[in-house]
Amino acid sequence: MYHTGVYFGRFLPPHRGHLYQIIQASTRCEKLIVVISDNRTQTEELCRADGLPVITYQLRKQWLAQQVQDMSHIEVRVLDETDLPVYPDGWPQWAARMREVVPEEISAFFVGDRDYDETLRLYFPGSAIELFDPTRTRYPISATEIRRDILNNWHYILGPARPFFSKKVLIAGTESCGKTTLTKCLAKLYNTSWSEEVGRYYAEHYLGGDETIYTDADFARMAYLQAEQDFQAMRTANKVCFFDTDAVVTDYYSELYMGHRNHLVEAFIDAEKYDVLLYLSPDVKWVADGQRLNGDQARREKLNSRLLDMYAEFGFADRIRIVSGDYTQRLDTAVRIVDDMLGLRQK
């Protein structure tokens, strides 16, 4: 049994192969330190080349720390090598930086690549080198392969990292456009999670059902609760997650009820959060449900234009896909758009 072991890598992203080696190593030492070795410039270049947002070391540390949070003898640290010569150069500097990050005496390094063996023995002569499954027989995957084909390698990605990689579909529109029903139908069809519209039940839960007493604070709280509910939905997403409205809609209703927009609500607006916006046209029959107020078709069209303008204002223009027609046509259109986004093809 080693006292202190080190398992290092870029973990770009962390996957089940990494986790297997971490758990294996953790059985061989009293304390295992997982070191994320990150070159910020390289990370940005690799992610951009693979069409991904930047997977920062903060995200990777968060994901790995969540994965092992109930294993007290495993700790996650970061080695910033942005200012060091690029691998395979810079080993002396890298070794010195490793000793700063891990000041404890390193009993053993656990590696999955034979290329590190000779050099680690040179710069850490007192440490054992343990080689684990270099041919990847149990989990035949690499982080590079995952980055290049996220959805087809979904089962290899660690659970805490999946919200980052899941596709996000926002469904929006004005009153009585079938948003809630379509959101649920899509989530069930794709066997995944969804986030419901907080505004539908806010007045009932917090205002005694009286929509005449909204305050600016209510709309700000509504936006916060919506964001929190969205976050929880993403935690259990299966490749794609569906969202019934967002903070733009909350801001739209603030304008409708209060006569002005709400800067606290607007702080929650983020077009980059979503891959596509399915915007439902008001061309289905208006249905009164006790909460809806704007059934006149001319009024519906006017409000629809206003909401579309707000989405454009907040940077959603290139994400908007207009969905119209009867309910069957809406579902078919939405499924086709989502299938294309996920790379699915019907046989």
N, C-alpha and C positions, 0 to 999 in steps of 0.2 A: 504493500500500500504506500503510494507516494504521499508526501505531505501537501505540496502545492503543485498543481499541474496547470498548463496553459494550452488552450486551444484557440488558434487565431485564424482569421480569414476576413474577406470583404463582406461576405453574407449579403450579396447584392442580387436577389433578395435571400433571406434565410429560408431554407427548405427542409424537408423531412430527412434528407441525407445528412445535413448539418446537425439536426436534432439527434439523429441516431448516434452520430459520433460524439456529440456532447454528452449524451446519457451514458454511452459506453465509457467515455473518459471519466465521468463522475463516479463510476463504480471502482475506479482504480486509484483515487486519491482522496485525501481528507478535504481538500479545497480545490475547486476547479475555477479558474479565471478564464472567461471567454473574452477574447480581445478582438474588437472590430477594428481592423486596420484600414484606414480610409484616406485616399487621396482625393480631395474635393474636385480638382480639375478633371481627373480621370473619371470619377463618378458621374459628373455632369455630361462628359462626352459620351460615355457608354449608354447612359439613359436616353440621351437625345438621339443617338444612333438607332436605338431600339424603339423610338417613338413613345417613350415613357416620361412622366414627370420625374424630377430628380428625386432619387431615393436617398435622402440625407442620412448621415450616420445617426442623427437623433432618432429618426424613424426606426432604423434598424436596431438601435439599442432598446427602444421602447418595445418593439416586437419580441426581441429575444428575452428581455427582462420579464415581459408578461408570460412568455412561454415557460420560464423556469422559476416564477416568483414563489412557488411553494416548495422549492428545493433550496434550502438555506445554505448549502455548501457550494452553490454555484453563483458566481458574480459576473456581471457584464461590465467591461470597461472599453474605452476607446483610445486607439493610438492614431493620432493625426499625422500622416506622413505627407501632407500636401507640400511642405517645403523641403522634402527629401528627394534625392535622385530617384528616378523611376526604376522599378524592378525590371531587370535583374540587377541593376546597379544599386549602390547605396546601402549595402548590407551593414557596414560599420555604423552608419548613422541610425539605421533602423534598429540594430541591436541595442545601441545606447538609448534610443527612445523607448524600446521595450522595457529596459531596466528602470526607466523613469515611471512608466505606467504600472509596472509590476515590480515594486521595490522588494517584495518578498523573494527569498531564495527559491528559484524555480527548480523543482525536482525533476519535472518531465514536461516535454512538449508532446502533444498529441496531434498528429498530422495525417492527412489523407492523401498526400502527394509526396512521392519519393524524391522529387527535385529539391525539397527543403532539407533532406537528411544531412548531407555533407556539410552544408553551410551552417546549419544550426549547431552541429557538433564543433565547428571551428569557433563560433562566436559564443557558444554556451557550453564549454567543455565539461562542466560539472552536471549537466542535465541529460537525463535519458531521453531518447527519441522513440516514441511509440507510433507505429504506422498502423492506421485502421483502414481496411477495405478500400485500397487505392483503385481497384477496378470497378468500384461502385456496383457490386453485385446485388445488394439489397435494394438500393434506391438508385437506379441507373439514370441519373439526371444531373445536370449542372445548372448553376445560377444563370449562365449565359443562355442555355437552352430555354430556361423558364422565361427570361426577359424577352426572348424573341417569339415566344408563343405562349402568352400568359394563360389564355382560357383552356387550351388543350393540355396544359400542365397544371391545372388548377389544384388537383389532388395532392401535388407535391408542396404547395405553398403553405406555410404555417398559418394557423387560424388567425392570430393577431394581425397578420399582414394582409389578409384577404380584403378587408374594407378598402384599403388603398388601391387595390388592383381591380376591384369589381366595377362593372359598368354602372353608371347612375342615370336613371331615366326619370325626368321630372314630367309630371302630367298636370297641366294647368288649363285655365279657362275661366270664364265668368260663371254666374249662377246657372244651375240646372243644365249642365252640359254632359253629365255622366262621368265626371272625373273619378269619383269615389268608386263607382262600380267598375270602371275600366281598370283602375289601379289594382283592385283586388283580383279581377279576372286575370290580368297579366301576371301578377305575382303567383297565383295558383298554377297557371299554365307553365311557368318557368321554374316552378318548385323553389321559390325563394321568398324573401321577406319584403315587406312594404311598410311605409310610414303613412299614417292617416293624417288628415287635415285637422289640426288642433282647433282651428276656428269653428269647426262644426259643433263642438261640444263646450267651448269655452264659456259662453254666456250661461248655459245650463248649469255647469259645474261651479262657476265662480261668481255669477251675477244674479242668481236666482231666476234665470231665464229671461231677464229684462235687458234687451239689447239697446234700450234708450239711455243706459247709464254707463256706457263705455267711457273710459278715460284714456289719455295717452299712455299711462302706465300699463293699462290692460293690453294694448297692442304690443308694447315692448315685451311684456311677459309672454304674450302669445308667440312672438318670434323666438324667444328663448326656449320655450317649451317645444316648439316645432323643431328647432335645431337639435335639442336633446333627444327627441323622439327619432329624428333622422339618424342620429349617431347610433342609437340602439338598434335600429333596423339594419344598418350597415354591418354591424358586428356578426349577424347571422346570414348575410347575403350569400347566395349560391351563384357566383359569377355576375349576377346583375341584381340591382335593387331598384324598387319603384317608389316614387315620392309623390304623394297627393298634395300638390301646391307647395309654395315656398314663401320666403319673406317678401318677395315682390308682390304676391297676392295679399299678404298681410298689410303691406304699405298701401296697396290699392284700396283695401277696405278701411284703412285709417282715413284716407282721403274721402271715402264715401260717407263714413259715419261721423268723422270729426271735422271734416272740411279742410284738412291739411295733411301733408305727409308727416312721417315720423322718423327723425334722424337716428333714433335708437334702433328702430326696426331695420333701417337701411344698412346698419352696420353688419347685419346678418346676411345681406345679399351677396352672393358669390356665383357668378356664371361659371367659373372654372370648376365648380363642384360637380357639374353635370356634364354628361356626354351628349345628351340630346334632350330637347324639350318637345314633348308631344302636346301641341296646343289645340284644344278642342273648340271648334267653331260653335256659335250659338244657333245651330240650325236644326236642333231637335226640339220636340215639344217641351215648353216650360212646365215644370211640375211644382206645385205649391207644397211645401213641407212644413209650413209654420214659421220658417226662418227667412225664406227668400222674399225679396221685396220688389224685384224689377222684372216683372213678367211681360210688360209691353215690348213688342218686338223691336220697335224703333229705339226704345231705351236700351234694349239688350245689345243692339248693334253699336250704339254709341259707346256703351261701357266696354264692349269688346275691343273697339278701336283704342280706347284709352289704355286698357291693360296691355295690349300688344305694343303700344308706344312705350310704355314703361319698361317692358322687357327689352326692347331695342335700346332704350336709354341706358340700361344697366349691363349691356354687353352680351345679350343672349341671341342677337340676330342670326349668327351663323349656326346656332344650335336648334333653331325653331323649325319644327316640321308640322304643318297645318294638318289636322285630322278632322274630317267632316263626313257628312252623310248620315245614314241611319246607324243604329247601334251595331248591327252586324258589319257594316262597312267600316265603322270606326275600329272595331276589334281587328278585322282583317288587315287594315292599314297599319295599325300599331304593331301587330305581330310581324308583318313584313319588315317594318323599320327595325324592330329589335333583332329579328333574325339576321338581317344584313349587318347590324352592328356587332353581333356575336359571331359572325362568320358561319352561320348555319345555312344550309340549303335543303329545301324540302325535296324529297325523292319523288 
